[in-house]
Amino acid sequence: MVRIIQQRAKCIGCNACVEAAYNRWRMSRKDGKSTLVGGEDKNGFVQVVVDDHELEDNLRAAENCPVNIIQVTKI
């Protein structure tokens, strides 16, 4: 299993996460920030637990994020 955490308030809307892992990330039409698909907000941190097959794409999303607001850990 893989845990993905995003600090959404600090997102600048660059779309890098969507390009790296389009099945897990979407850009919000409401505020222009990225949205973690299936994520649950817990005190400003949006998180979701997914299967191992999503690890590589989401690690790339975290690496590509210019503001370093995405954390991906294998659990």
PyMOL Python script that loads the backbone (N, CA, C, O; Angstrom):
from pymol import cmd

cmd.read_pdbstr("""\
ATOM      1  N   MET A   1       0.841  -1.187   0.000  1.00  0.00           N
ATOM      2  CA  MET A   1       0.000   0.000   0.000  1.00  0.00           C
ATOM      3  C   MET A   1       0.885   1.250   0.000  1.00  0.00           C
ATOM      4  O   MET A   1       2.026   1.232   0.462  1.00  0.00           O
ATOM      5  N   VAL A   2       0.324   2.318  -0.527  1.00  0.00           N
ATOM      6  CA  VAL A   2       1.047   3.582  -0.670  1.00  0.00           C
ATOM      7  C   VAL A   2       0.181   4.703  -0.100  1.00  0.00           C
ATOM      8  O   VAL A   2      -1.009   4.792  -0.404  1.00  0.00           O
ATOM      9  N   ARG A   3       0.786   5.560   0.730  1.00  0.00           N
ATOM     10  CA  ARG A   3       0.076   6.728   1.260  1.00  0.00           C
ATOM     11  C   ARG A   3       0.571   7.961   0.517  1.00  0.00           C
ATOM     12  O   ARG A   3       1.774   8.194   0.398  1.00  0.00           O
ATOM     13  N   ILE A   4      -0.384   8.749   0.017  1.00  0.00           N
ATOM     14  CA  ILE A   4      -0.077  10.005  -0.675  1.00  0.00           C
ATOM     15  C   ILE A   4      -0.670  11.129   0.160  1.00  0.00           C
ATOM     16  O   ILE A   4      -1.840  11.086   0.541  1.00  0.00           O
ATOM     17  N   ILE A   5       0.149  12.134   0.438  1.00  0.00           N
ATOM     18  CA  ILE A   5      -0.299  13.285   1.224  1.00  0.00           C
ATOM     19  C   ILE A   5       0.023  14.548   0.448  1.00  0.00           C
ATOM     20  O   ILE A   5       1.119  14.695  -0.094  1.00  0.00           O
ATOM     21  N   GLN A   6      -0.938  15.457   0.399  1.00  0.00           N
ATOM     22  CA  GLN A   6      -0.758  16.739  -0.286  1.00  0.00           C
ATOM     23  C   GLN A   6      -1.150  17.870   0.650  1.00  0.00           C
ATOM     24  O   GLN A   6      -2.177  17.803   1.326  1.00  0.00           O
ATOM     25  N   GLN A   7      -0.324  18.910   0.684  1.00  0.00           N
ATOM     26  CA  GLN A   7      -0.673  20.121   1.426  1.00  0.00           C
ATOM     27  C   GLN A   7      -1.287  21.091   0.410  1.00  0.00           C
ATOM     28  O   GLN A   7      -0.607  21.971  -0.118  1.00  0.00           O
ATOM     29  N   ARG A   8      -2.569  20.913   0.154  1.00  0.00           N
ATOM     30  CA  ARG A   8      -3.247  21.559  -0.965  1.00  0.00           C
ATOM     31  C   ARG A   8      -3.211  23.086  -0.921  1.00  0.00           C
ATOM     32  O   ARG A   8      -3.137  23.716  -1.976  1.00  0.00           O
ATOM     33  N   ALA A   9      -3.261  23.689   0.238  1.00  0.00           N
ATOM     34  CA  ALA A   9      -3.293  25.144   0.351  1.00  0.00           C
ATOM     35  C   ALA A   9      -2.064  25.796  -0.282  1.00  0.00           C
ATOM     36  O   ALA A   9      -2.132  26.942  -0.727  1.00  0.00           O
ATOM     37  N   LYS A  10      -0.953  25.082  -0.324  1.00  0.00           N
ATOM     38  CA  LYS A  10       0.286  25.632  -0.876  1.00  0.00           C
ATOM     39  C   LYS A  10       0.469  25.333  -2.362  1.00  0.00           C
ATOM     40  O   LYS A  10       1.484  25.713  -2.946  1.00  0.00           O
ATOM     41  N   CYS A  11      -0.505  24.656  -2.982  1.00  0.00           N
ATOM     42  CA  CYS A  11      -0.424  24.317  -4.403  1.00  0.00           C
ATOM     43  C   CYS A  11      -0.434  25.590  -5.248  1.00  0.00           C
ATOM     44  O   CYS A  11      -1.199  26.516  -4.978  1.00  0.00           O
ATOM     45  N   ILE A  12       0.420  25.629  -6.273  1.00  0.00           N
ATOM     46  CA  ILE A  12       0.474  26.780  -7.180  1.00  0.00           C
ATOM     47  C   ILE A  12      -0.204  26.489  -8.522  1.00  0.00           C
ATOM     48  O   ILE A  12      -0.241  27.352  -9.399  1.00  0.00           O
ATOM     49  N   GLY A  13      -0.735  25.284  -8.681  1.00  0.00           N
ATOM     50  CA  GLY A  13      -1.487  24.947  -9.886  1.00  0.00           C
ATOM     51  C   GLY A  13      -0.656  24.767 -11.136  1.00  0.00           C
ATOM     52  O   GLY A  13      -1.103  25.130 -12.224  1.00  0.00           O
ATOM     53  N   CYS A  14       0.545  24.215 -11.013  1.00  0.00           N
ATOM     54  CA  CYS A  14       1.433  24.078 -12.166  1.00  0.00           C
ATOM     55  C   CYS A  14       1.108  22.877 -13.058  1.00  0.00           C
ATOM     56  O   CYS A  14       1.593  22.810 -14.187  1.00  0.00           O
ATOM     57  N   ASN A  15       0.299  21.928 -12.577  1.00  0.00           N
ATOM     58  CA  ASN A  15      -0.144  20.762 -13.339  1.00  0.00           C
ATOM     59  C   ASN A  15       0.895  19.642 -13.433  1.00  0.00           C
ATOM     60  O   ASN A  15       0.647  18.656 -14.127  1.00  0.00           O
ATOM     61  N   ALA A  16       2.025  19.751 -12.777  1.00  0.00           N
ATOM     62  CA  ALA A  16       3.079  18.732 -12.873  1.00  0.00           C
ATOM     63  C   ALA A  16       2.620  17.384 -12.332  1.00  0.00           C
ATOM     64  O   ALA A  16       2.976  16.347 -12.892  1.00  0.00           O
ATOM     65  N   CYS A  17       1.845  17.375 -11.265  1.00  0.00           N
ATOM     66  CA  CYS A  17       1.366  16.114 -10.686  1.00  0.00           C
ATOM     67  C   CYS A  17       0.380  15.427 -11.623  1.00  0.00           C
ATOM     68  O   CYS A  17       0.395  14.203 -11.752  1.00  0.00           O
ATOM     69  N   VAL A  18      -0.466  16.200 -12.270  1.00  0.00           N
ATOM     70  CA  VAL A  18      -1.441  15.640 -13.203  1.00  0.00           C
ATOM     71  C   VAL A  18      -0.728  14.984 -14.377  1.00  0.00           C
ATOM     72  O   VAL A  18      -1.115  13.901 -14.815  1.00  0.00           O
ATOM     73  N   GLU A  19       0.297  15.627 -14.880  1.00  0.00           N
ATOM     74  CA  GLU A  19       1.058  15.076 -16.000  1.00  0.00           C
ATOM     75  C   GLU A  19       1.781  13.787 -15.623  1.00  0.00           C
ATOM     76  O   GLU A  19       1.940  12.901 -16.462  1.00  0.00           O
ATOM     77  N   ALA A  20       2.215  13.675 -14.388  1.00  0.00           N
ATOM     78  CA  ALA A  20       2.953  12.486 -13.945  1.00  0.00           C
ATOM     79  C   ALA A  20       2.022  11.334 -13.556  1.00  0.00           C
ATOM     80  O   ALA A  20       2.349  10.173 -13.801  1.00  0.00           O
ATOM     81  N   ALA A  21       0.883  11.633 -12.961  1.00  0.00           N
ATOM     82  CA  ALA A  21      -0.030  10.594 -12.460  1.00  0.00           C
ATOM     83  C   ALA A  21      -1.476  11.020 -12.713  1.00  0.00           C
ATOM     84  O   ALA A  21      -2.217  11.330 -11.781  1.00  0.00           O
ATOM     85  N   TYR A  22      -1.856  11.028 -13.972  1.00  0.00           N
ATOM     86  CA  TYR A  22      -3.174  11.560 -14.356  1.00  0.00           C
ATOM     87  C   TYR A  22      -4.345  10.777 -13.795  1.00  0.00           C
ATOM     88  O   TYR A  22      -5.457  11.304 -13.752  1.00  0.00           O
ATOM     89  N   ASN A  23      -4.144   9.547 -13.366  1.00  0.00           N
ATOM     90  CA  ASN A  23      -5.244   8.777 -12.771  1.00  0.00           C
ATOM     91  C   ASN A  23      -5.523   9.179 -11.327  1.00  0.00           C
ATOM     92  O   ASN A  23      -6.597   8.880 -10.804  1.00  0.00           O
ATOM     93  N   ARG A  24      -4.578   9.851 -10.674  1.00  0.00           N
ATOM     94  CA  ARG A  24      -4.722  10.190  -9.262  1.00  0.00           C
ATOM     95  C   ARG A  24      -4.889  11.687  -9.018  1.00  0.00           C
ATOM     96  O   ARG A  24      -5.317  12.080  -7.932  1.00  0.00           O
ATOM     97  N   TRP A  25      -4.560  12.542 -10.004  1.00  0.00           N
ATOM     98  CA  TRP A  25      -4.590  13.989  -9.818  1.00  0.00           C
ATOM     99  C   TRP A  25      -5.460  14.660 -10.868  1.00  0.00           C
ATOM    100  O   TRP A  25      -5.506  14.221 -12.017  1.00  0.00           O
ATOM    101  N   ARG A  26      -6.151  15.726 -10.474  1.00  0.00           N
ATOM    102  CA  ARG A  26      -6.958  16.545 -11.374  1.00  0.00           C
ATOM    103  C   ARG A  26      -6.768  18.013 -10.991  1.00  0.00           C
ATOM    104  O   ARG A  26      -6.483  18.343  -9.839  1.00  0.00           O
ATOM    105  N   MET A  27      -6.935  18.879 -11.987  1.00  0.00           N
ATOM    106  CA  MET A  27      -6.897  20.310 -11.717  1.00  0.00           C
ATOM    107  C   MET A  27      -8.319  20.788 -11.436  1.00  0.00           C
ATOM    108  O   MET A  27      -9.247  20.457 -12.175  1.00  0.00           O
ATOM    109  N   SER A  28      -8.487  21.556 -10.381  1.00  0.00           N
ATOM    110  CA  SER A  28      -9.787  22.074  -9.995  1.00  0.00           C
ATOM    111  C   SER A  28     -10.159  23.273 -10.864  1.00  0.00           C
ATOM    112  O   SER A  28      -9.366  24.202 -11.021  1.00  0.00           O
ATOM    113  N   ARG A  29     -11.348  23.248 -11.419  1.00  0.00           N
ATOM    114  CA  ARG A  29     -11.841  24.395 -12.175  1.00  0.00           C
ATOM    115  C   ARG A  29     -12.239  25.530 -11.238  1.00  0.00           C
ATOM    116  O   ARG A  29     -12.332  26.688 -11.644  1.00  0.00           O
ATOM    117  N   LYS A  30     -12.469  25.177  -9.990  1.00  0.00           N
ATOM    118  CA  LYS A  30     -12.922  26.150  -8.997  1.00  0.00           C
ATOM    119  C   LYS A  30     -11.804  27.111  -8.584  1.00  0.00           C
ATOM    120  O   LYS A  30     -11.994  28.327  -8.574  1.00  0.00           O
ATOM    121  N   ASP A  31     -10.626  26.551  -8.240  1.00  0.00           N
ATOM    122  CA  ASP A  31      -9.551  27.408  -7.740  1.00  0.00           C
ATOM    123  C   ASP A  31      -8.217  27.230  -8.469  1.00  0.00           C
ATOM    124  O   ASP A  31      -7.239  27.892  -8.122  1.00  0.00           O
ATOM    125  N   GLY A  32      -8.160  26.347  -9.474  1.00  0.00           N
ATOM    126  CA  GLY A  32      -6.943  26.182 -10.264  1.00  0.00           C
ATOM    127  C   GLY A  32      -5.846  25.374  -9.598  1.00  0.00           C
ATOM    128  O   GLY A  32      -4.730  25.307 -10.113  1.00  0.00           O
ATOM    129  N   LYS A  33      -6.144  24.758  -8.460  1.00  0.00           N
ATOM    130  CA  LYS A  33      -5.156  23.950  -7.748  1.00  0.00           C
ATOM    131  C   LYS A  33      -5.384  22.475  -8.062  1.00  0.00           C
ATOM    132  O   LYS A  33      -6.462  22.084  -8.511  1.00  0.00           O
ATOM    133  N   SER A  34      -4.367  21.669  -7.822  1.00  0.00           N
ATOM    134  CA  SER A  34      -4.521  20.237  -8.063  1.00  0.00           C
ATOM    135  C   SER A  34      -5.324  19.594  -6.941  1.00  0.00           C
ATOM    136  O   SER A  34      -5.288  20.024  -5.788  1.00  0.00           O
ATOM    137  N   THR A  35      -6.045  18.555  -7.320  1.00  0.00           N
ATOM    138  CA  THR A  35      -6.887  17.824  -6.384  1.00  0.00           C
ATOM    139  C   THR A  35      -6.461  16.365  -6.383  1.00  0.00           C
ATOM    140  O   THR A  35      -6.338  15.751  -7.443  1.00  0.00           O
ATOM    141  N   LEU A  36      -6.238  15.816  -5.217  1.00  0.00           N
ATOM    142  CA  LEU A  36      -5.878  14.419  -5.052  1.00  0.00           C
ATOM    143  C   LEU A  36      -7.163  13.598  -5.113  1.00  0.00           C
ATOM    144  O   LEU A  36      -7.982  13.645  -4.196  1.00  0.00           O
ATOM    145  N   VAL A  37      -7.333  12.845  -6.203  1.00  0.00           N
ATOM    146  CA  VAL A  37      -8.552  12.071  -6.421  1.00  0.00           C
ATOM    147  C   VAL A  37      -8.709  11.016  -5.323  1.00  0.00           C
ATOM    148  O   VAL A  37      -7.807  10.211  -5.089  1.00  0.00           O
ATOM    149  N   GLY A  38      -9.848  11.031  -4.664  1.00  0.00           N
ATOM    150  CA  GLY A  38     -10.129  10.093  -3.588  1.00  0.00           C
ATOM    151  C   GLY A  38      -9.576  10.512  -2.246  1.00  0.00           C
ATOM    152  O   GLY A  38      -9.738   9.797  -1.257  1.00  0.00           O
ATOM    153  N   GLY A  39      -8.924  11.665  -2.196  1.00  0.00           N
ATOM    154  CA  GLY A  39      -8.295  12.130  -0.967  1.00  0.00           C
ATOM    155  C   GLY A  39      -9.280  12.658   0.052  1.00  0.00           C
ATOM    156  O   GLY A  39     -10.361  13.135  -0.293  1.00  0.00           O
ATOM    157  N   GLU A  40      -8.895  12.567   1.304  1.00  0.00           N
ATOM    158  CA  GLU A  40      -9.696  13.060   2.426  1.00  0.00           C
ATOM    159  C   GLU A  40      -8.892  14.135   3.153  1.00  0.00           C
ATOM    160  O   GLU A  40      -7.737  13.912   3.515  1.00  0.00           O
ATOM    161  N   ASP A  41      -9.497  15.286   3.364  1.00  0.00           N
ATOM    162  CA  ASP A  41      -8.817  16.400   4.027  1.00  0.00           C
ATOM    163  C   ASP A  41      -8.775  16.174   5.534  1.00  0.00           C
ATOM    164  O   ASP A  41      -9.803  15.959   6.176  1.00  0.00           O
ATOM    165  N   LYS A  42      -7.559  16.228   6.084  1.00  0.00           N
ATOM    166  CA  LYS A  42      -7.364  16.109   7.529  1.00  0.00           C
ATOM    167  C   LYS A  42      -6.472  17.261   7.977  1.00  0.00           C
ATOM    168  O   LYS A  42      -5.248  17.194   7.861  1.00  0.00           O
ATOM    169  N   ASN A  43      -7.097  18.314   8.487  1.00  0.00           N
ATOM    170  CA  ASN A  43      -6.384  19.494   8.991  1.00  0.00           C
ATOM    171  C   ASN A  43      -5.466  20.125   7.946  1.00  0.00           C
ATOM    172  O   ASN A  43      -4.324  20.466   8.255  1.00  0.00           O
ATOM    173  N   GLY A  44      -5.947  20.281   6.728  1.00  0.00           N
ATOM    174  CA  GLY A  44      -5.173  20.933   5.682  1.00  0.00           C
ATOM    175  C   GLY A  44      -4.290  20.009   4.878  1.00  0.00           C
ATOM    176  O   GLY A  44      -3.663  20.441   3.910  1.00  0.00           O
ATOM    177  N   PHE A  45      -4.227  18.754   5.253  1.00  0.00           N
ATOM    178  CA  PHE A  45      -3.455  17.769   4.513  1.00  0.00           C
ATOM    179  C   PHE A  45      -4.430  16.769   3.897  1.00  0.00           C
ATOM    180  O   PHE A  45      -5.182  16.101   4.608  1.00  0.00           O
ATOM    181  N   VAL A  46      -4.408  16.675   2.573  1.00  0.00           N
ATOM    182  CA  VAL A  46      -5.287  15.745   1.868  1.00  0.00           C
ATOM    183  C   VAL A  46      -4.506  14.455   1.703  1.00  0.00           C
ATOM    184  O   VAL A  46      -3.365  14.469   1.241  1.00  0.00           O
ATOM    185  N   GLN A  47      -5.126  13.322   2.084  1.00  0.00           N
ATOM    186  CA  GLN A  47      -4.403  12.057   1.970  1.00  0.00           C
ATOM    187  C   GLN A  47      -5.291  10.925   1.499  1.00  0.00           C
ATOM    188  O   GLN A  47      -6.510  10.936   1.671  1.00  0.00           O
ATOM    189  N   VAL A  48      -4.630   9.944   0.894  1.00  0.00           N
ATOM    190  CA  VAL A  48      -5.309   8.760   0.391  1.00  0.00           C
ATOM    191  C   VAL A  48      -4.326   7.597   0.449  1.00  0.00           C
ATOM    192  O   VAL A  48      -3.116   7.788   0.326  1.00  0.00           O
ATOM    193  N   VAL A  49      -4.853   6.396   0.638  1.00  0.00           N
ATOM    194  CA  VAL A  49      -4.038   5.183   0.591  1.00  0.00           C
ATOM    195  C   VAL A  49      -4.461   4.417  -0.654  1.00  0.00           C
ATOM    196  O   VAL A  49      -5.646   4.163  -0.867  1.00  0.00           O
ATOM    197  N   VAL A  50      -3.471   4.048  -1.479  1.00  0.00           N
ATOM    198  CA  VAL A  50      -3.733   3.386  -2.755  1.00  0.00           C
ATOM    199  C   VAL A  50      -2.888   2.122  -2.882  1.00  0.00           C
ATOM    200  O   VAL A  50      -2.026   1.853  -2.045  1.00  0.00           O
ATOM    201  N   ASP A  51      -3.140   1.356  -3.928  1.00  0.00           N
ATOM    202  CA  ASP A  51      -2.388   0.130  -4.187  1.00  0.00           C
ATOM    203  C   ASP A  51      -0.974   0.438  -4.681  1.00  0.00           C
ATOM    204  O   ASP A  51      -0.688   1.542  -5.146  1.00  0.00           O
ATOM    205  N   ASP A  52      -0.102  -0.557  -4.571  1.00  0.00           N
ATOM    206  CA  ASP A  52       1.308  -0.407  -4.935  1.00  0.00           C
ATOM    207  C   ASP A  52       1.536  -0.030  -6.399  1.00  0.00           C
ATOM    208  O   ASP A  52       2.547   0.597  -6.715  1.00  0.00           O
ATOM    209  N   HIS A  53       0.629  -0.395  -7.289  1.00  0.00           N
ATOM    210  CA  HIS A  53       0.852  -0.108  -8.706  1.00  0.00           C
ATOM    211  C   HIS A  53       0.855   1.398  -9.013  1.00  0.00           C
ATOM    212  O   HIS A  53       1.262   1.802 -10.102  1.00  0.00           O
ATOM    213  N   GLU A  54       0.409   2.223  -8.073  1.00  0.00           N
ATOM    214  CA  GLU A  54       0.416   3.676  -8.267  1.00  0.00           C
ATOM    215  C   GLU A  54       1.677   4.342  -7.717  1.00  0.00           C
ATOM    216  O   GLU A  54       1.835   5.557  -7.840  1.00  0.00           O
ATOM    217  N   LEU A  55       2.558   3.574  -7.123  1.00  0.00           N
ATOM    218  CA  LEU A  55       3.738   4.135  -6.464  1.00  0.00           C
ATOM    219  C   LEU A  55       4.623   4.938  -7.419  1.00  0.00           C
ATOM    220  O   LEU A  55       4.920   6.102  -7.151  1.00  0.00           O
ATOM    221  N   GLU A  56       5.042   4.336  -8.515  1.00  0.00           N
ATOM    222  CA  GLU A  56       6.011   4.971  -9.410  1.00  0.00           C
ATOM    223  C   GLU A  56       5.510   6.305  -9.973  1.00  0.00           C
ATOM    224  O   GLU A  56       6.236   7.298  -9.946  1.00  0.00           O
ATOM    225  N   ASP A  57       4.277   6.331 -10.480  1.00  0.00           N
ATOM    226  CA  ASP A  57       3.733   7.567 -11.050  1.00  0.00           C
ATOM    227  C   ASP A  57       3.611   8.667 -10.001  1.00  0.00           C
ATOM    228  O   ASP A  57       3.890   9.831 -10.292  1.00  0.00           O
ATOM    229  N   ASN A  58       3.200   8.315  -8.791  1.00  0.00           N
ATOM    230  CA  ASN A  58       3.034   9.330  -7.753  1.00  0.00           C
ATOM    231  C   ASN A  58       4.360   9.783  -7.150  1.00  0.00           C
ATOM    232  O   ASN A  58       4.467  10.916  -6.681  1.00  0.00           O
ATOM    233  N   LEU A  59       5.372   8.916  -7.156  1.00  0.00           N
ATOM    234  CA  LEU A  59       6.716   9.371  -6.770  1.00  0.00           C
ATOM    235  C   LEU A  59       7.205  10.412  -7.770  1.00  0.00           C
ATOM    236  O   LEU A  59       7.823  11.406  -7.390  1.00  0.00           O
ATOM    237  N   ARG A  60       6.926  10.179  -9.051  1.00  0.00           N
ATOM    238  CA  ARG A  60       7.297  11.142 -10.088  1.00  0.00           C
ATOM    239  C   ARG A  60       6.537  12.454  -9.892  1.00  0.00           C
ATOM    240  O   ARG A  60       7.101  13.533 -10.074  1.00  0.00           O
ATOM    241  N   ALA A  61       5.262  12.362  -9.522  1.00  0.00           N
ATOM    242  CA  ALA A  61       4.465  13.571  -9.259  1.00  0.00           C
ATOM    243  C   ALA A  61       5.077  14.377  -8.114  1.00  0.00           C
ATOM    244  O   ALA A  61       5.180  15.601  -8.195  1.00  0.00           O
ATOM    245  N   ALA A  62       5.482  13.685  -7.051  1.00  0.00           N
ATOM    246  CA  ALA A  62       6.099  14.361  -5.902  1.00  0.00           C
ATOM    247  C   ALA A  62       7.427  14.999  -6.288  1.00  0.00           C
ATOM    248  O   ALA A  62       7.723  16.119  -5.870  1.00  0.00           O
ATOM    249  N   GLU A  63       8.229  14.294  -7.082  1.00  0.00           N
ATOM    250  CA  GLU A  63       9.522  14.828  -7.514  1.00  0.00           C
ATOM    251  C   GLU A  63       9.361  16.045  -8.417  1.00  0.00           C
ATOM    252  O   GLU A  63      10.168  16.973  -8.358  1.00  0.00           O
ATOM    253  N   ASN A  64       8.331  16.044  -9.246  1.00  0.00           N
ATOM    254  CA  ASN A  64       8.113  17.133 -10.198  1.00  0.00           C
ATOM    255  C   ASN A  64       7.470  18.367  -9.570  1.00  0.00           C
ATOM    256  O   ASN A  64       7.495  19.445 -10.163  1.00  0.00           O
ATOM    257  N   CYS A  65       6.901  18.223  -8.387  1.00  0.00           N
ATOM    258  CA  CYS A  65       6.216  19.342  -7.737  1.00  0.00           C
ATOM    259  C   CYS A  65       7.230  20.433  -7.356  1.00  0.00           C
ATOM    260  O   CYS A  65       8.125  20.187  -6.547  1.00  0.00           O
ATOM    261  N   PRO A  66       7.094  21.638  -7.936  1.00  0.00           N
ATOM    262  CA  PRO A  66       8.077  22.694  -7.652  1.00  0.00           C
ATOM    263  C   PRO A  66       8.007  23.266  -6.239  1.00  0.00           C
ATOM    264  O   PRO A  66       8.963  23.892  -5.782  1.00  0.00           O
ATOM    265  N   VAL A  67       6.890  23.061  -5.540  1.00  0.00           N
ATOM    266  CA  VAL A  67       6.759  23.587  -4.180  1.00  0.00           C
ATOM    267  C   VAL A  67       6.828  22.478  -3.117  1.00  0.00           C
ATOM    268  O   VAL A  67       6.616  22.743  -1.934  1.00  0.00           O
ATOM    269  N   ASN A  68       7.120  21.255  -3.530  1.00  0.00           N
ATOM    270  CA  ASN A  68       7.341  20.116  -2.616  1.00  0.00           C
ATOM    271  C   ASN A  68       6.227  19.932  -1.591  1.00  0.00           C
ATOM    272  O   ASN A  68       6.483  19.852  -0.390  1.00  0.00           O
ATOM    273  N   ILE A  69       4.989  19.865  -2.078  1.00  0.00           N
ATOM    274  CA  ILE A  69       3.844  19.708  -1.170  1.00  0.00           C
ATOM    275  C   ILE A  69       3.240  18.308  -1.231  1.00  0.00           C
ATOM    276  O   ILE A  69       2.203  18.052  -0.620  1.00  0.00           O
ATOM    277  N   ILE A  70       3.886  17.401  -1.968  1.00  0.00           N
ATOM    278  CA  ILE A  70       3.373  16.036  -2.102  1.00  0.00           C
ATOM    279  C   ILE A  70       4.353  15.072  -1.449  1.00  0.00           C
ATOM    280  O   ILE A  70       5.554  15.119  -1.713  1.00  0.00           O
ATOM    281  N   GLN A  71       3.838  14.213  -0.608  1.00  0.00           N
ATOM    282  CA  GLN A  71       4.650  13.198   0.055  1.00  0.00           C
ATOM    283  C   GLN A  71       4.071  11.833  -0.284  1.00  0.00           C
ATOM    284  O   GLN A  71       2.870  11.609  -0.141  1.00  0.00           O
ATOM    285  N   VAL A  72       4.926  10.923  -0.734  1.00  0.00           N
ATOM    286  CA  VAL A  72       4.506   9.569  -1.098  1.00  0.00           C
ATOM    287  C   VAL A  72       5.351   8.576  -0.285  1.00  0.00           C
ATOM    288  O   VAL A  72       6.580   8.604  -0.337  1.00  0.00           O
ATOM    289  N   THR A  73       4.675   7.706   0.459  1.00  0.00           N
ATOM    290  CA  THR A  73       5.396   6.712   1.266  1.00  0.00           C
ATOM    291  C   THR A  73       4.755   5.348   1.097  1.00  0.00           C
ATOM    292  O   THR A  73       3.533   5.225   1.019  1.00  0.00           O
ATOM    293  N   LYS A  74       5.592   4.332   1.042  1.00  0.00           N
ATOM    294  CA  LYS A  74       5.128   2.952   0.985  1.00  0.00           C
ATOM    295  C   LYS A  74       4.854   2.502   2.411  1.00  0.00           C
ATOM    296  O   LYS A  74       5.705   2.643   3.289  1.00  0.00           O
ATOM    297  N   ILE A  75       3.662   1.959   2.635  1.00  0.00           N
ATOM    298  CA  ILE A  75       3.300   1.523   4.007  1.00  0.00           C
ATOM    299  C   ILE A  75       3.023   0.029   4.035  1.00  0.00           C
ATOM    300  O   ILE A  75       2.705  -0.521   5.090  1.00  0.00           O
TER     301      ILE A  75
END
""", "prot")
cmd.dss("prot")
cmd.show_as("cartoon", "prot")
cmd.util.cbc("prot")
cmd.orient("prot")
